[in-house]
Amino acid sequence: FQGEQETYYTKSPRPHGLTEDVLREGSLFVKDTKAPDGRASTFTRAEGIRSFAAIALRPSPYDRPLGVVYIDFRSPHVFSKSEKEDLLKYILGPNVKTTKR
């Protein structure tokens, strides 16, 4: 598209932050950010996010990650096993092998 400028972010994730954890683990499903282990952050509190799925985009396990996809909910949400598998397959592709998460 003529006149559009592409923006690339090359900044590394904050050490010990949520994005770094997702990149290390591959995915994270949080049912309630207000629970004691809910992974609340400044962003989730500011935006009223109560639940989320976070999935790392990585062409292969050995490649540099491309980023993280976040799917946010404004109310608590329990992710079923099939919902987790469907999200992983939809975001990562049909040939991905899902792991227990």
Secondary structure, 3 states (H helix, E strand, C coil): CCCCCCCCCCCCCCCCCHHHHHHHHCEEEECCCCCCCCCCCHHHHHHCCCEEEEEEECCCCCCCCCEEEEEEECCCCCCCHHHHHHHHHHHHCCCCCCCCC
